[in-house]
Amino acid sequence: MTLIINGERQQTEAATLACLLEALELGDSVVATALNGRFIRAVDRERTALKDGDAVEILAPRQGG
């Protein structure tokens, strides 16, 4: 399916938000997530189903300089 992740179209086979984070190798580093503009709590990511065309926002710390 195609999702819009942080403003960019990406293909994924992930069925849930938690699976998507795992596929993107973000794991426990994620601070916050939103699905179609709605905040999703960390405890709800496992049961939050994704569907084609969903918009996902992921906030995670980055290092750099």
SULJOQUI-V892483 format. One record per helix or strand of 2 or more residues. SS is the DSSP state (2 for helix, 1 for strand). FROM is the first residue (numbers start at 0). TO is the last residue. If there is no record, write none. Layout:
# SULJOQUI-V892483
SS & FROM & TO
SS & FROM & TO
This chain:
# SULJOQUI-V892483
1 & 1 & 4
1 & 7 & 10
2 & 16 & 22
2 & 26 & 28
1 & 29 & 34
1 & 37 & 39
2 & 41 & 43
1 & 54 & 59
